[in-house]
Amino acid sequence: MPTRLRSTLAALTALVLLTAIGGVFWFQDWRYSLPTPRPEGWHAVPAGTRVTLPPAIEALRRARPGRPVLLHFFNPDCPCSRFNLDHVRQLISGFGSDVIFVAVLRDGPRSALAEKFERLDLGIPAVPDDGLSDAFGIYSTPQAVVLDADGRLHYAGNYNLTRYCRDRETEFARLALEGLRAGHPPPAFRSEATIAYGCPLPPRRRLQPAGSL
């Protein structure tokens, strides 16, 4: 085979491979830029709702009384959760002395996902879901639930308008924490704050609210 022909074939092969790789990345980016389909029967949980929390979270609240809680619904296998890691680290660094951060993992604290989470070394405890996602209307990851010091729902929804968390004006979880720290009522964000993006969670049983405002 002539040298020029071999070079041409090699260049075409490389072009095809690059196009294929680019197509995969484009598809993944497009896929996770779409809202996560809402489960049948889903409805938003109103601010002020109080849910009976698992004993592990209640123990953390008793150990650090008077502090809000941020439940970080996380899946180490979800690309959107991984893109969100730096932003979560910033929140933990900025609010960790005033807020109790807890990761909520779908399949329990001794699972393969929990082992992957531990390797990330976020420095926060992890608990199994045990119906928390359904109780707060969470159906994808990553999502944040902020509870006030009395355990009432202050915010549930996205960390940011974009999965890369680069727009400070739409860092909804951060703004919710800042508002709570300043004594403000639950935020009235625009609809994008609660239109979930990311990896869908399978449906589970729903915990009963313990009360509301």
C-alpha positions in Angstrom: 0.0 0.0 0.0 1.5 3.4 -1.0 2.6 5.6 1.9 0.3 8.4 0.9 -2.7 6.1 0.9 -1.7 4.7 4.3 -1.4 8.2 5.7 -4.8 9.1 4.3 -6.5 6.1 5.8 -4.8 6.8 9.1 -6.0 10.3 9.1 -9.6 9.2 8.2 -9.6 6.6 10.9 -8.4 9.2 13.5 -11.1 11.6 12.2 -13.8 9.0 12.6 -12.7 8.1 16.1 -12.5 11.8 17.2 -16.0 12.4 15.7 -17.4 9.3 17.6 -15.8 10.5 20.9 -17.1 14.0 20.4 -20.5 12.6 19.6 -20.5 10.6 22.8 -19.6 13.7 24.9 -22.2 15.8 23.1 -24.9 13.2 23.7 -24.0 13.0 27.4 -24.0 16.8 27.7 -27.3 17.1 25.9 -28.9 14.3 27.9 -28.1 15.9 31.3 -29.1 19.3 30.1 -32.7 18.2 29.9 -35.0 18.2 33.0 -35.3 14.8 34.8 -38.8 13.4 34.1 -41.0 13.8 37.1 -42.3 10.6 38.6 -46.0 9.9 38.3 -47.9 11.4 41.2 -45.1 13.7 42.2 -45.9 17.0 44.0 -43.7 19.6 45.6 -43.3 19.5 49.3 -44.2 22.9 50.8 -41.8 25.0 52.8 -42.3 24.6 56.5 -43.0 20.9 56.3 -41.4 18.8 59.1 -40.4 15.2 58.3 -39.5 12.6 60.9 -35.8 12.3 60.3 -33.9 9.0 60.7 -32.2 8.4 64.0 -28.7 9.0 62.5 -29.6 12.5 61.5 -31.4 13.3 64.7 -28.3 12.2 66.6 -26.2 14.7 64.6 -28.8 17.5 65.4 -28.6 16.7 69.1 -24.8 16.8 69.0 -24.9 20.2 67.3 -28.1 21.8 68.5 -29.5 25.0 67.0 -28.0 24.4 63.5 -29.6 24.0 60.1 -29.1 20.8 58.1 -28.2 20.4 54.5 -29.1 17.0 53.0 -26.9 16.4 50.0 -28.7 13.8 47.8 -25.7 12.3 46.0 -24.9 9.4 43.7 -21.1 8.9 43.0 -22.0 7.1 39.8 -24.0 10.1 38.5 -21.9 12.5 36.2 -23.9 15.5 37.4 -23.1 14.6 41.0 -19.4 14.5 40.1 -19.6 17.8 38.3 -21.1 19.3 41.4 -18.4 18.1 43.8 -16.3 21.3 43.8 -19.3 23.4 44.6 -20.4 21.2 47.4 -16.9 21.3 48.8 -17.1 25.1 48.7 -20.4 25.1 50.6 -19.0 22.7 53.3 -15.9 25.0 53.6 -18.0 28.1 53.9 -20.9 26.9 56.1 -19.5 23.8 57.8 -19.2 25.5 61.2 -22.8 26.7 61.1 -24.6 24.0 59.2 -24.8 20.2 59.6 -24.0 18.6 56.2 -25.2 15.1 55.5 -24.9 13.1 52.3 -27.9 10.9 51.5 -27.0 7.8 49.5 -29.6 5.8 47.7 -28.5 2.3 48.7 -27.2 2.5 52.2 -24.1 3.3 54.2 -22.3 0.0 53.6 -23.0 -0.2 49.9 -20.6 0.1 47.0 -21.8 3.7 46.4 -21.0 4.5 50.0 -17.4 3.2 49.5 -17.0 5.4 46.5 -18.4 8.3 48.5 -15.9 7.8 51.3 -13.0 7.9 48.8 -14.1 11.4 47.9 -13.2 12.6 51.4 -15.8 15.3 51.7 -15.6 15.1 55.5 -19.3 14.8 56.0 -21.3 11.7 57.2 -23.4 9.7 54.9 -26.8 8.0 55.6 -29.0 5.7 53.6 -32.0 7.3 51.9 -34.7 5.3 53.7 -37.5 7.3 52.1 -36.0 10.8 52.6 -36.0 11.5 48.9 -39.7 10.8 48.5 -40.5 12.6 51.7 -38.9 15.8 50.4 -40.0 15.4 46.8 -36.4 14.6 45.5 -36.3 12.4 42.4 -32.8 13.1 40.9 -29.2 13.7 42.0 -27.6 16.0 42.9 -30.2 17.9 44.9 -30.1 19.8 48.1 -32.6 19.9 51.0 -32.1 22.7 53.6 -33.8 22.3 57.0 -33.9 25.1 59.5 -32.7 24.7 63.1 -36.2 23.3 64.1 -36.1 20.7 61.3 -38.6 22.4 59.0 -38.1 22.5 55.3 -36.5 25.7 54.1 -35.5 24.8 50.6 -35.5 21.7 48.3 -34.1 21.7 44.8 -31.1 22.4 42.6 -27.7 23.6 43.6 -27.5 25.8 40.6 -29.2 26.5 37.3 -26.4 24.8 35.5 -24.8 21.5 36.4 -21.3 23.1 36.4 -22.3 25.5 39.2 -20.6 28.5 37.7 -23.3 31.1 38.0 -23.3 32.6 41.5 -26.6 34.4 40.9 -28.3 31.0 40.6 -26.5 29.1 43.4 -29.8 28.3 45.0 -28.6 26.1 47.8 -26.0 28.7 48.8 -28.5 31.5 48.7 -30.9 29.5 50.7 -28.3 28.9 53.4 -27.3 32.6 53.5 -30.9 33.6 53.8 -31.5 31.2 56.6 -28.4 32.4 58.4 -29.8 36.0 58.0 -33.1 35.0 59.5 -35.1 35.3 56.2 -38.2 33.2 55.4 -38.0 30.4 52.9 -36.9 31.7 49.5 -39.2 32.2 46.6 -36.8 31.3 43.8 -37.8 31.2 40.2 -39.1 27.9 38.8 -35.7 26.7 37.6 -34.6 26.1 41.2 -37.1 23.2 41.5 -37.1 21.7 38.0 -34.7 18.9 38.7 -31.8 18.0 36.4 -29.4 15.1 36.7 -29.7 11.3 37.3 -33.2 10.0 38.1 -33.8 8.1 41.3 -36.1 5.1 41.4 -39.4 5.5 43.2 -39.6 4.5 46.9 -42.1 4.7 49.7 -42.9 8.1 51.1 -42.3 9.1 54.7 -45.2 10.9 56.4 -44.7 14.5 57.3 -44.5 15.1 61.0 -46.1 18.6 60.8 -45.9 21.9 59.1 -46.1 25.6 59.7 
